């Protein structure tokens, strides 16, 4: 069955400022993969706090706007949404455990994401332990259409029609984002330079001493 949505086939440029990015496409070029909801973060290490960004495109062929986005969170300990002009955010918490179960963004009246746009929704969370984390997402349009991005990869490794946004937890955990292997390699590269400094200084001092002795002998002979 043919999907009622189409992938936006346009290049993109940013037109919104503080809080969230809303981008509009004007020229052909983006591939079908850009039509999916994606989750991304910088150096997402297991157990760390990171800002997860959800890239959400509009796909309606009848001009309907995306007016709501709901993202399920795997019972995380904490979550905090970024201020996003034109949208309100609500966090659903489990009263018994205090964990966060989901976050839902709702657009103000007459505001939404058209088929020529995408928006970035950001939330700061403490990531769970493990190799990856999935965020089942529900996208609602102004005409009542609901699209659920919750399908796991196909058995043959292929991508389903509505893949669940998944974040690989592979961030480095060393000092300033560098792991121990990188720091050790850098130390090994700098060590020879430090060790060679003393011989050069000693050689320079001997040369200066020899020049001084020679100058003294020449002056004594003249005298």
Protein Blocks (a to p, Z undefined) as FASTA:
>chain_A
ZZfbdcddbddddfbdehiacdddfbehiafklmpccdddehiaehiacddddddddfbf
nlpacfbdcdddehiabdcddddehiacdddddfknopafbdcddddehiacdfkbccdd
dddddddedjbdcdddddddfkopacddfbccdfkopacfbdcdddddfbcfbehhiafk
lmmmmmmmmmmmmmmmmmmmmmmmmmmmmmmmmmmmmmmmmZZ
